[in-house]
Amino acid sequence: MANSPQAKKRARQNERRFAINKARRSRIRTFLRKVEEAIASGDKAASQAALRAAESELMRGVSRGVVHKNTAARKVSRLSARVKALA
């Protein structure tokens, strides 16, 4: 347990950041799920639109430090290949 005032403050800050990052990760996963559902339905236009939205959301997560750059690039690459294969 935190004893010094500084450690107590860091614990409070960590809790707050954890909640914010958790919400961001959840939002990213929601966008990725929408792309998956659009691909499963076979709707190319909807899946392209969902991919564009998911890509920007992922890259926002990268800039905020929630997701690693290479992880986001890998996910975008794999999803875009699957969307492209719908043609």
C-alpha positions in Angstrom: 0.0 0.0 0.0 1.2 3.5 -0.8 2.6 5.4 2.2 4.2 8.6 1.0 2.0 11.4 -0.3 3.7 11.1 -3.7 2.9 7.4 -3.9 -0.7 8.0 -2.9 -1.0 10.6 -5.6 0.5 8.3 -8.2 -2.0 5.6 -7.2 -4.8 8.0 -7.8 -3.4 9.1 -11.2 -2.9 5.5 -12.2 -6.5 4.6 -11.4 -7.7 7.5 -13.5 -5.5 6.7 -16.4 -6.5 3.0 -16.2 -10.2 4.0 -16.5 -9.5 6.3 -19.5 -7.3 3.7 -21.3 -9.8 0.9 -20.6 -12.5 3.0 -22.3 -10.3 3.7 -25.3 -9.4 0.0 -25.7 -13.0 -0.9 -25.5 -13.9 1.7 -28.1 -11.2 0.4 -30.5 -12.5 -3.2 -30.0 -16.0 -2.0 -30.8 -14.8 -0.5 -34.1 -12.9 -3.7 -35.0 -16.0 -5.8 -34.2 -18.0 -3.6 -36.6 -15.5 -4.4 -39.4 -15.7 -8.1 -38.6 -19.5 -8.1 -38.8 -19.5 -6.2 -42.0 -17.0 -8.7 -43.5 -19.1 -11.6 -42.3 -22.2 -10.1 -43.9 -20.4 -9.8 -47.2 -21.2 -6.1 -47.7 -18.2 -4.6 -49.3 -19.3 -1.0 -49.1 -20.2 -1.3 -45.4 -16.9 -3.1 -44.6 -14.8 -0.4 -46.4 -16.6 2.3 -44.4 -16.2 0.4 -41.2 -12.5 -0.2 -41.9 -11.8 3.5 -42.5 -13.4 4.3 -39.2 -11.6 1.5 -37.4 -8.3 2.5 -38.9 -8.6 6.1 -37.6 -9.7 4.9 -34.2 -6.7 2.5 -34.0 -4.2 5.2 -35.0 -5.7 7.5 -32.4 -5.1 4.7 -29.9 -1.5 4.5 -31.1 -1.0 8.3 -30.6 -2.5 8.1 -27.1 -0.2 5.2 -26.2 -2.9 2.6 -25.7 -1.9 0.4 -28.6 1.5 -0.3 -30.0 2.2 1.1 -33.5 3.1 -2.3 -35.0 0.0 -4.0 -33.4 -2.3 -1.4 -35.0 -0.5 -1.7 -38.4 -0.8 -5.5 -38.3 -4.6 -5.3 -37.5 -5.2 -2.7 -40.2 -3.2 -4.7 -42.7 -5.1 -8.0 -42.0 -8.5 -6.4 -42.0 -7.8 -4.5 -45.2 -6.7 -7.7 -46.9 -9.9 -9.4 -45.9 -12.0 -6.5 -47.1 -10.2 -6.4 -50.4 -10.8 -10.2 -50.8 -14.6 -9.5 -50.7 -14.5 -8.2 -54.3 
